[in-house]
Structure formats: structure tokens, C-alpha cells
Amino acid sequence: MPSTKKYYIVDDDPDDQQFLIEALTDNEPDVQCASAYNGQEAMKNLNRDINDLPHAIFLDQNMPGLTGKQCLLELKSTISLQHIPVIIYSTSFDEREIENVMQLGAFHFLRKNSSFNELKKELHLITARIDKSPSIHSSL
């Protein structure tokens, strides 16, 4: 596993991207964050940068073009990318939708939070779970 963790944030809203990046880097100052503004761009970049894959992907559920769910399906059907934990995040509270993306292979469903400290706490728990997951590390 690389010494520096890298997270990939896919969100069409630059403010939401920045909020998530700031929370992740506040929790882990040495972490690297890369981003894309839509699912198409993310898939192109991830397939191109196959030797520099992220530790986890944070994927906005509601994006124009390739939605978060569609991007999740592509990620999980691409052999070189399917081992990467995908955290879907959204403002949605629809339990059926949450259950659906979890069944499609999402590692976690994160509700977008307006509280920076609450977001940091939840991200800390999520990244700790990723760090402890042996099946993920054996693929990295």
C-alpha cells in the first residue's frame, strides 16, 4: 500500500468538493485528494491512471450525465477498479435508495452534512473502517 493515501472526490458542485476535501485533509493532513466534476471524467481518469489508484472514491449520487449510481455500477464492473471502496454521498434520506446503492457495492452511504465537525467525525469512522478492511488492502 502506498505510504500516502489518496482519495478521489467526484461531485459536480465545487463547493461540496472543497468541503469534503477540507474535512478529509483536516482529519489526515498527509492525504492527497484528486477530484472530477462528473462520472464520465472520473471513469476516464481512473482508467488512465491505473498505476495511481485512490484508496477510496467519494461519489456524489446526484450528478448530471453519468449519475453516482451509474458510475458505481461502472466502477464495480471494471476489474481494475472494483476493489476500491466507494462512498456514495447525497442529501437523500430515502432508505430504499440507500439500500439499493449498498446492494450495488457501495462501501458506505454518507449523507451530506452542513456541520464541518460532524462530517469530520463521520469521515474518520469511514476511513478507519477502510483501513481495517483486509480484503481492500490485499487488492491495493
Secondary structure as GFF3:
##gff-version 3
##sequence-region A 1 140
A	DSSP	beta_strand	6	10	.	.	.	ID=ss1
A	DSSP	alpha_helix	14	27	.	.	.	ID=ss2
A	DSSP	beta_strand	32	36	.	.	.	ID=ss3
A	DSSP	alpha_helix	39	48	.	.	.	ID=ss4
A	DSSP	beta_strand	56	60	.	.	.	ID=ss5
A	DSSP	alpha_helix	68	77	.	.	.	ID=ss6
A	DSSP	beta_strand	86	90	.	.	.	ID=ss7
A	DSSP	alpha_helix	95	103	.	.	.	ID=ss8
A	DSSP	beta_strand	108	111	.	.	.	ID=ss9
A	DSSP	alpha_helix	116	132	.	.	.	ID=ss10
A	DSSP	alpha_helix	134	137	.	.	.	ID=ss11
###
